[in-house]
Amino acid sequence: MKLNLKKIASIQMGYSFRTRLDFMDQGQISVVQMKDLNDENRVDCKDLMRVGMDTVKKHHLVRPGDIVFRSRGQVTTAAILIEDPGPAVVSAPLLRIRVDQNVVLPDYLVWYINHPSSQALLASRAKGTSLKMISKQALESLEVTVPPIKKQRAIAELAALANEERRLLKKIVDRRSLYISTKLMQLAVGNTLGHK
């Protein structure tokens, strides 16, 4: 069955800060920013900036299983929050997606949003010329194919394995390239010394 995203998830705009985060004091609230979304489509909680905030409404706080969507820029993909960051908010222009896990699994939805066909559809609805932006309404209207939970889990697990394979293959290619480059330099230096 196909359902609009707004039927299976709540989407909330990220928290808007009045000042640049760089100049805020250390505090009790962590902030998920664009830089914290990694290439594996996960939220990396290792270096979250902390800020001092007097009051944060409960609905602004994120929790494990939430999805963070990059609504602005060349890359408009989603990432999942796996770890518990403690009290934390998502900063604008990111969007937070919270799914009804009885209907759709967060890992499956991340895969679905990041799939090339979904990305092409979202790109066609983007606003702006130099800096593309996907509005909350455009994301809410994304039609999501929702198979049974068992099938969603299988798809999400296969997608995770494929991502891990890609990561390992890239690591192998990078290491091989470094090895060959080092050997070629040794050969060049050896030849140079040999000709003196």
DOBARO-907901 format. One line per 3 residues: their letters; for each residue z, x, y of N, C-alpha, C. Coordinates in nm, 4 decimals. Atoms other than C-alpha are relative to their C-alpha. Example, Ala and Ser with C-alpha at 12.3 -4.5 7.8 and 13.67 -1.06 7.14 Angstrom:
2
as = 0.0000:0.0890:-0.1190:0.7800:1.2300:-0.4500:0.0000:0.0900:0.1200  -0.0060:-0.0820:-0.1190:0.7140:1.3670:-0.1060:0.0730:-0.0770:0.1090
***
This chain:
196
mkl = 0.0000:0.0836:-0.1184:0.0000:0.0000:0.0000:0.0000:0.0880:0.1247  0.0053:-0.0737:-0.1271:-0.0649:0.1107:0.3583:0.0874:-0.0706:0.1016  -0.0889:0.0551:-0.1018:0.1953:0.0633:0.6291:-0.0036:0.0883:0.1236
nlk = -0.0147:-0.0791:-0.1215:0.2173:0.1686:0.9919:0.1309:0.0763:-0.0068  -0.1189:-0.0851:0.0064:0.4673:0.4504:1.0330:0.1227:-0.0708:0.0575  -0.1152:0.0665:-0.0621:0.6862:0.2342:1.2579:0.0654:-0.1026:-0.0934
kia = -0.0569:0.0957:0.0956:0.7394:-0.0053:0.9628:0.0930:0.0684:-0.1005  -0.0773:-0.0709:0.1031:0.8924:0.2646:0.7431:0.0910:0.1086:0.0566  -0.0804:-0.1050:-0.0615:1.0596:0.4956:0.9952:0.0304:-0.0354:0.1452
siq = -0.0276:0.0123:-0.1432:1.2275:0.5039:1.3339:-0.0405:0.1317:0.0649  0.0477:-0.1197:-0.0708:1.0736:0.7458:1.5836:0.0677:0.0040:0.1355  -0.0720:-0.0140:-0.1262:1.2719:0.8788:1.8762:-0.0478:0.1226:0.0757
mgy = 0.0367:-0.1130:-0.0859:1.1743:1.0994:2.1681:0.1119:0.1032:-0.0044  -0.1002:-0.1054:-0.0073:1.3472:1.4352:2.1822:0.0811:-0.0099:0.1281  -0.0918:0.0036:-0.1150:1.6354:1.4873:2.4251:-0.0591:0.0803:0.1149
sfr = 0.0522:-0.0695:-0.1180:1.5229:1.5766:2.7773:0.1142:0.0679:0.0742  -0.1002:-0.0763:-0.0742:1.7255:1.8520:2.9381:-0.0462:0.0152:0.1445  0.0351:-0.0071:-0.1424:1.7400:1.8675:3.3173:-0.0292:0.1421:0.0452
trl = 0.0221:-0.1407:-0.0376:1.7445:2.2468:3.3292:-0.0564:0.0747:-0.1204  0.0509:-0.0834:0.1087:1.5866:2.5258:3.1277:0.1142:0.0355:-0.0952  -0.1035:-0.0278:0.1004:1.7756:2.5821:2.8039:0.0496:0.1432:0.0052
dfm = -0.0361:-0.1427:-0.0014:1.7735:2.9607:2.8514:0.1245:0.0267:0.0844  -0.1081:-0.0277:-0.0930:2.0267:2.9328:3.1318:0.1271:-0.0779:-0.0297  -0.1196:0.0762:0.0325:2.2750:2.7059:2.9594:0.1009:0.0866:-0.0746
dqg = -0.1071:-0.0734:0.0671:2.6102:2.8283:2.8313:0.0001:-0.0302:-0.1489  -0.0231:0.0284:0.1421:2.7018:2.8564:2.4663:0.0849:-0.1268:-0.0077  -0.0767:0.1241:0.0079:2.8373:2.5231:2.3531:0.0121:-0.0503:-0.1413
qis = -0.0291:0.0575:0.1310:2.9161:2.2898:2.0685:-0.1186:-0.0742:-0.0609  0.1163:0.0737:0.0508:2.5732:2.1203:2.0337:-0.1180:0.0952:-0.0212  0.1199:-0.0808:0.0277:2.2769:2.2936:1.8648:-0.1236:-0.0776:0.0436
vvq = 0.1236:0.0631:-0.0470:1.9249:2.2270:1.9896:-0.1173:0.0489:-0.0848  0.1209:-0.0320:0.0764:1.6146:2.2135:1.7671:-0.1166:-0.0002:0.0980  0.1136:-0.0150:-0.0897:1.3167:2.3442:1.9651:-0.1256:0.0305:-0.0816
mkd = 0.1288:-0.0275:0.0639:0.9486:2.4041:1.8873:0.0047:0.1303:-0.0806  -0.0048:-0.1320:0.0654:1.0224:2.7693:1.7964:0.0763:-0.0017:-0.1326  -0.0808:0.0082:0.1217:1.2577:2.6552:1.5195:-0.0733:-0.0641:-0.1169
lnd = 0.0805:0.0596:0.1068:0.9793:2.4865:1.3187:-0.0876:0.1097:-0.0594  0.0706:-0.1151:0.0584:0.8415:2.7428:1.0723:-0.1301:-0.0400:-0.0708  0.1300:0.0206:0.0649:0.5107:2.7840:0.8865:0.0102:-0.0764:-0.1314
enr = -0.0190:0.0744:0.1255:0.6603:2.6279:0.5722:0.0344:-0.1469:0.0270  -0.0304:0.1380:-0.0404:0.7091:2.3000:0.7646:0.1457:-0.0361:-0.0263  -0.1443:0.0187:0.0080:1.0849:2.3404:0.7614:0.0591:0.0312:0.1372
vdc = -0.0736:-0.0352:-0.1216:1.3335:2.3460:1.0504:0.0919:0.1156:-0.0368  -0.0807:-0.1189:0.0251:1.4875:2.6933:1.0554:0.1241:-0.0075:0.0898  -0.1242:0.0199:-0.0761:1.8514:2.6514:1.1596:0.0750:0.1304:0.0301
kdl = -0.0712:-0.1281:-0.0154:1.9388:3.0254:1.1672:0.0324:0.0326:0.1458  -0.0178:-0.0424:-0.1391:1.8935:3.0802:1.5412:-0.0077:-0.1153:0.0995  0.0024:0.1128:-0.0923:1.9390:2.7390:1.6973:0.0830:0.0345:0.1239
mrv = -0.0739:-0.0199:-0.1232:2.0397:2.7627:2.0618:0.1108:-0.1043:0.0079  -0.1119:0.0927:-0.0161:2.3756:2.6071:2.1399:0.0218:-0.0257:0.1480  -0.0201:0.0359:-0.1401:2.4462:2.4210:2.4609:0.1288:-0.0802:0.0162
gmd = -0.1178:0.0800:-0.0327:2.7432:2.2629:2.6318:-0.0450:-0.1349:0.0523  0.0350:0.1358:-0.0442:2.7007:1.8869:2.6589:0.1263:-0.0839:-0.0059  -0.1218:0.0821:-0.0045:2.9741:1.6495:2.7661:-0.0054:-0.1154:-0.1000
tvk = 0.0110:0.1156:0.0892:2.8488:1.3425:2.5857:-0.1381:-0.0057:-0.0629  0.1261:0.0192:0.0709:2.5825:1.2960:2.3236:0.0141:-0.1291:-0.0781  -0.0044:0.1254:0.0748:2.5089:0.9500:2.1944:-0.0364:0.0286:-0.1453
khh = 0.0155:-0.0236:0.1438:2.5219:0.9295:1.8164:-0.1464:-0.0078:-0.0439  0.1390:0.0166:0.0435:2.1586:0.8145:1.7897:-0.0880:0.1203:0.0348  0.0759:-0.1214:-0.0325:2.0450:1.1469:1.9423:0.0210:0.1107:-0.1043
lvr = -0.0333:-0.1066:0.0955:2.2078:1.3558:1.6658:-0.0921:-0.0048:-0.1220  0.0870:-0.0086:0.1183:1.9886:1.4787:1.3808:0.0850:0.0209:-0.1244  -0.0699:-0.0203:0.1270:2.0818:1.4936:1.0140:-0.1019:0.0450:-0.1045
pgd = 0.0925:-0.0431:0.1047:1.9346:1.6441:0.6958:-0.0858:-0.1176:-0.0478  0.0944:0.1043:0.0391:1.6256:1.4509:0.5878:-0.0820:-0.0501:0.1177  0.0794:0.0374:-0.1175:1.5101:1.3937:0.9455:-0.1253:0.0874:0.0067
ivf = 0.1278:-0.0706:-0.0172:1.1534:1.4951:1.0290:-0.0191:0.0257:0.1489  0.0252:-0.0360:-0.1394:1.0642:1.6760:1.3499:-0.1502:0.0186:0.0174  0.1453:0.0005:-0.0219:0.7123:1.6256:1.4883:-0.0343:0.0702:0.1301
rsr = 0.0489:-0.0709:-0.1193:0.5330:1.8591:1.7281:-0.0996:-0.0914:0.0706  0.0873:0.0987:-0.0655:0.3868:1.6065:1.9726:-0.0938:0.0631:0.1029  0.0792:-0.0623:-0.1051:0.2360:1.8590:2.2139:-0.0467:0.1384:-0.0433
gqv = 0.0543:-0.1324:0.0309:0.0106:2.1638:2.1769:-0.1170:-0.0066:-0.0962  0.1143:-0.0085:0.0909:-0.2669:2.2833:1.9476:0.0379:-0.0446:-0.1410  -0.0479:0.0363:0.1340:-0.0549:2.2245:1.6359:0.0891:-0.1237:0.0127
tta = -0.0789:0.1238:-0.0080:0.0746:1.8689:1.5904:0.0420:-0.0427:-0.1405  -0.0437:0.0260:0.1368:0.2379:1.8868:1.2515:0.1488:-0.0349:-0.0019  -0.1398:0.0393:0.0177:0.5747:1.7782:1.1133:0.0730:0.1020:-0.0866
ail = -0.0860:-0.0870:0.0806:0.8658:1.9736:0.9647:0.1247:-0.0785:-0.0364  -0.1185:0.0729:0.0471:1.1671:1.8573:0.7678:0.1260:0.0829:0.0222  -0.1304:-0.0635:-0.0155:1.5315:1.9349:0.8373:0.0715:-0.0099:-0.1346
ied = -0.0641:-0.0042:0.1323:1.6864:2.0440:0.5066:0.1498:0.0285:0.0146  -0.1400:-0.0402:-0.0166:2.0087:2.2161:0.6166:0.0709:-0.0951:0.0964  -0.0795:0.0756:-0.0975:2.2913:2.0467:0.8036:0.0338:0.0952:0.1143
pgp = -0.0263:-0.0916:-0.1114:2.2945:2.2103:1.1492:0.1302:-0.0301:0.0730  -0.1170:0.0447:-0.0749:2.6190:2.0373:1.2487:-0.0489:-0.0896:0.1134  0.0452:0.0835:-0.1116:2.6069:1.8431:1.5756:-0.1223:0.0637:0.0668
avv = 0.1244:-0.0562:-0.0534:2.2462:1.8942:1.6919:-0.0912:-0.1103:0.0494  0.1002:0.0931:-0.0527:1.9731:1.7262:1.8933:-0.1368:0.0684:-0.0058  0.1374:-0.0493:-0.0085:1.5950:1.7613:1.9004:-0.0382:-0.0047:0.1475
sap = 0.0378:-0.0006:-0.1421:1.4601:1.8658:2.2401:-0.1424:-0.0528:0.0176  0.1351:0.0432:-0.0356:1.1595:1.7061:2.4087:-0.0851:0.1252:0.0184  0.0825:0.1162:0.0315:0.8610:1.7138:2.3640:-0.0063:-0.0337:-0.1495
llr = -0.0014:0.0324:0.1420:0.9469:1.7022:1.9925:0.0417:-0.1456:-0.0193  -0.0413:0.1347:0.0377:0.9855:1.3652:1.8234:0.0792:0.0083:-0.1302  -0.0758:0.0051:0.1244:1.2434:1.2854:1.5571:-0.0398:-0.1248:-0.0773
irv = 0.0372:0.1118:0.0874:1.1337:1.0678:1.2649:0.1084:-0.0122:-0.1063  -0.1004:0.0251:0.1035:1.3970:0.9100:1.0413:-0.0531:-0.1112:-0.0901  0.0639:0.0954:0.0910:1.2604:0.7356:0.7335:0.1011:-0.0877:-0.0720
dqn = -0.0755:0.0831:0.0932:1.3876:0.4533:0.5188:-0.0283:0.0595:-0.1381  0.0239:-0.0752:0.1239:1.4324:0.6638:0.2033:-0.0123:-0.0883:-0.1232  0.0262:0.0928:0.1103:1.4186:0.3548:-0.0159:-0.1490:-0.0307:-0.0105
vvl = 0.1431:0.0306:-0.0051:1.0537:0.3225:0.0875:-0.0856:0.1258:-0.0056  0.0800:-0.1232:-0.0068:0.9308:0.6751:0.1621:0.0916:0.1223:0.0037  -0.0764:-0.1249:0.0025:1.0590:1.0255:0.0899:-0.0404:0.0879:0.1186
pdy = 0.0334:-0.0854:-0.1141:1.0823:1.2642:0.3888:-0.1027:0.1088:-0.0335  0.0950:-0.1068:0.0395:0.9015:1.5457:0.1988:-0.1417:-0.0541:-0.0143  0.1311:0.0628:0.0171:0.6177:1.3098:0.1118:-0.0611:-0.0294:0.1365
lvw = 0.0523:0.0356:-0.1322:0.5853:1.1896:0.4711:-0.0440:0.1237:0.0772  0.0407:-0.1259:-0.0652:0.5764:1.5481:0.6019:-0.1366:0.0429:-0.0535  0.1300:-0.0352:0.0597:0.2943:1.6226:0.3556:-0.1095:-0.0924:0.0529
yin = 0.1008:0.0979:-0.0420:0.1121:1.3020:0.4578:-0.0415:0.0223:0.1455  0.0302:-0.0237:-0.1430:0.1385:1.3675:0.8345:-0.0800:0.1285:0.0178  0.0653:-0.1309:-0.0147:0.0262:1.7293:0.7883:-0.1338:0.0092:-0.0730
hps = 0.1270:-0.0001:0.0732:-0.2675:1.6369:0.5633:-0.1165:-0.0001:0.0997  0.1131:-0.0073:-0.0944:-0.6052:1.7186:0.7288:-0.0543:-0.1350:0.0472  0.0532:0.1306:-0.0420:-0.7151:1.3520:0.7303:0.0919:-0.0664:0.1031
sqa = -0.0947:0.0552:-0.0973:-0.3961:1.2413:0.9112:-0.0063:0.0774:0.1305  0.0083:-0.0845:-0.1200:-0.4229:1.5363:1.1492:-0.1253:-0.0328:0.0822  0.1248:0.0353:-0.0697:-0.7842:1.4423:1.2317:0.0167:-0.1328:0.0730
lla = -0.0225:0.1307:-0.0616:-0.6800:1.0832:1.3016:0.0904:0.0123:0.1224  -0.0906:-0.0200:-0.1135:-0.3916:1.1927:1.5243:-0.0698:0.0725:0.1144  0.0738:-0.0754:-0.1026:-0.6184:1.4390:1.7064:-0.0932:-0.0914:0.0783
sra = 0.0913:0.0935:-0.0673:-0.8605:1.1538:1.7847:0.0757:-0.0908:0.0984  -0.0825:0.0834:-0.0890:-0.5708:0.9689:1.9542:0.0761:0.0830:0.1033  -0.0722:-0.0875:-0.0924:-0.4418:1.2715:2.1461:-0.0477:-0.0203:0.1426
kgt = 0.0330:0.0089:-0.1417:-0.4289:1.2607:2.5226:0.0071:0.1390:0.0597  -0.0009:-0.1303:-0.0667:-0.4967:1.5502:2.7586:-0.1179:0.0842:-0.0418  0.1150:-0.0856:0.0291:-0.7667:1.8129:2.7733:0.0448:0.1390:-0.0445
slk = -0.0410:-0.1356:0.0379:-0.6081:2.1592:2.7779:0.1234:-0.0030:-0.0900  -0.1210:0.0108:0.0815:-0.2676:2.0570:2.6390:0.0020:-0.1381:-0.0651  0.0068:0.1272:0.0737:-0.3060:1.7892:2.3727:0.1397:-0.0567:-0.0213
mis = -0.1274:0.0658:0.0246:-0.0292:1.5340:2.3334:-0.0201:-0.1263:-0.0816  -0.0003:0.1206:0.0826:0.0320:1.2729:2.0651:0.1168:-0.0858:0.0477  -0.1069:0.0868:-0.0502:0.2271:0.9814:2.2093:0.0805:-0.0580:-0.1163
kqa = -0.0850:0.0655:0.0993:0.5119:0.8102:2.0261:-0.0734:-0.1214:-0.0581  0.0725:0.1196:0.0446:0.2955:0.4955:2.0081:-0.1136:0.0366:-0.0966  0.1089:-0.0436:0.0886:0.0023:0.6854:1.8529:0.0548:0.0384:-0.1369
les = -0.0612:-0.0395:0.1271:0.2340:0.8303:1.5885:0.0504:-0.1237:-0.0759  -0.0509:0.1221:0.0637:0.3956:0.4917:1.5202:-0.1106:-0.0814:-0.0660  0.1107:0.0804:0.0535:0.0538:0.3369:1.4593:-0.0750:0.0691:-0.1142
lev = 0.0637:-0.0706:0.1119:-0.0441:0.6010:1.1982:0.0206:-0.0805:-0.1281  -0.0103:0.0711:0.1277:-0.1228:0.4177:0.8739:0.0329:0.0994:-0.1106  -0.0469:-0.0886:0.1069:0.0631:0.5757:0.5838:-0.0188:-0.0700:-0.1341
tvp = 0.0104:0.0511:0.1368:-0.0326:0.5237:0.2201:0.1340:0.0250:-0.0680  -0.1339:-0.0109:0.0579:0.2961:0.4532:0.0435:-0.0039:-0.0371:-0.1484  -0.0055:0.0286:0.1444:0.2808:0.4880:-0.3366:0.1457:-0.0157:-0.0438
pik = -0.1380:0.0080:0.0496:0.5890:0.4294:-0.5579:0.0733:0.1342:0.0180  -0.0837:-0.1187:-0.0253:0.8783:0.6754:-0.5029:-0.0263:0.1112:-0.1019  0.0225:-0.1003:0.1054:0.8142:0.8500:-0.8376:-0.1268:0.0804:0.0289
kqr = 0.1261:-0.0676:-0.0312:0.4551:0.9290:-0.7353:0.0143:0.0842:0.1274  -0.0244:-0.0772:-0.1229:0.5682:1.0379:-0.3873:0.0690:0.1321:-0.0326  -0.0756:-0.1203:0.0376:0.8127:1.2822:-0.5453:-0.0915:0.1020:-0.0670
aia = 0.0936:-0.0899:0.0694:0.5401:1.4277:-0.7706:-0.0954:0.0659:0.0999  0.0919:-0.0538:-0.1015:0.3017:1.4698:-0.4743:0.0718:0.1044:0.0854  -0.0767:-0.0922:-0.0844:0.5722:1.6334:-0.2607:0.0299:0.1302:-0.0743
ela = -0.0305:-0.1206:0.0793:0.6666:1.8738:-0.5436:-0.1241:0.0863:-0.0186  0.1254:-0.0757:0.0145:0.3028:1.9733:-0.6050:-0.0398:0.0663:0.1317  0.0326:-0.0560:-0.1319:0.2480:2.0229:-0.2305:0.0887:0.1210:0.0299
ala = -0.0929:-0.1121:-0.0223:0.5583:2.2475:-0.2155:-0.0406:0.1207:-0.0829  0.0465:-0.1105:0.0863:0.4289:2.4552:-0.5092:-0.1265:0.0647:0.0569  0.1241:-0.0522:-0.0591:0.0860:2.4889:-0.3432:0.0310:0.0845:0.1234
nee = -0.0399:-0.0765:-0.1191:0.2537:2.6049:-0.0188:0.0617:0.1328:-0.0392  -0.0637:-0.1239:0.0472:0.4622:2.8592:-0.2094:-0.1057:0.0968:-0.0538  0.1086:-0.0838:0.0509:0.1493:2.9867:-0.3860:-0.0758:0.0655:0.1148
rrl = 0.0696:-0.0542:-0.1179:-0.0265:3.0261:-0.0484:0.0804:0.1105:0.0659  -0.0874:-0.0994:-0.0635:0.2722:3.2129:0.0927:0.0019:0.1310:-0.0795  -0.0040:-0.1200:0.0850:0.2890:3.4523:-0.2046:-0.1340:0.0747:0.0013
lkk = 0.1327:-0.0638:-0.0045:-0.0878:3.5144:-0.2032:-0.0202:0.0749:0.1311  0.0121:-0.0655:-0.1312:-0.0735:3.5960:0.1681:0.0818:0.1290:0.0014  -0.0869:-0.1180:0.0071:0.2145:3.8378:0.1027:-0.0687:0.1110:-0.0795
ivd = 0.0723:-0.0976:0.0824:0.0110:4.0088:-0.1715:-0.1151:0.0615:0.0784  0.1136:-0.0491:-0.0793:-0.2964:4.0359:0.0542:0.0485:0.0938:0.1088  -0.0539:-0.0844:-0.1076:-0.0856:4.1770:0.3403:0.0473:0.1345:-0.0531
rrs = -0.0517:-0.1256:0.0576:0.0830:4.4347:0.1165:-0.1129:0.0895:-0.0505  0.1149:-0.0764:0.0481:-0.2464:4.5368:-0.0447:-0.0735:0.0647:0.1176  0.0679:-0.0499:-0.1195:-0.4039:4.5750:0.2990:0.0759:0.1188:0.0598
lyi = -0.0824:-0.1091:-0.0517:-0.1124:4.7915:0.4171:-0.0105:0.1234:-0.0900  0.0103:-0.1100:0.0959:-0.1304:5.0038:0.1000:-0.1338:0.0733:0.0161  0.1335:-0.0607:-0.0136:-0.5074:5.0611:0.1351:-0.0108:0.0742:0.1322
stk = 0.0042:-0.0630:-0.1323:-0.4713:5.1370:0.5064:0.0757:0.1326:-0.0002  -0.0806:-0.1227:0.0091:-0.1966:5.3922:0.4333:-0.0731:0.1073:-0.0799  0.0727:-0.0960:0.0840:-0.4009:5.5569:0.1555:-0.1211:0.0584:0.0731
lmq = 0.1162:-0.0477:-0.0755:-0.7103:5.5768:0.3765:0.0409:0.0988:0.1084  -0.0487:-0.0929:-0.1021:-0.5084:5.7424:0.6538:0.0411:0.1321:-0.0636  -0.0375:-0.1235:0.0709:-0.3635:5.9913:0.4033:-0.1241:0.0794:-0.0375
lav = 0.1256:-0.0639:0.0369:-0.7175:6.0628:0.2857:-0.0650:0.0648:0.1220  0.0596:-0.0518:-0.1235:-0.8390:6.1075:0.6438:0.0751:0.1241:0.0472  -0.0813:-0.1130:-0.0435:-0.5510:6.3394:0.7350:-0.0180:0.1172:-0.0954
gnt = 0.0194:-0.1050:0.1009:-0.5915:6.5313:0.4089:-0.1351:0.0694:0.0185  0.1335:-0.0568:-0.0212:-0.9660:6.5804:0.4725:-0.0045:0.0851:0.1263  -0.0017:-0.0731:-0.1279:-0.9023:6.6890:0.8313:0.0666:0.1346:-0.0199
lgh = -0.0718:-0.1249:0.0238:-0.6472:6.9477:0.7189:-0.0819:0.0938:-0.0891  0.0784:-0.0800:0.0921:-0.8768:7.0646:0.4434:-0.1178:0.0689:0.0662  0.1157:-0.0585:-0.0669:-1.1614:7.1371:0.6889:0.0382:0.1086:0.0998
k = -0.0384:-0.1015:-0.0989:-0.9536:7.3659:0.9113:-0.0118:0.1397:-0.0577
***
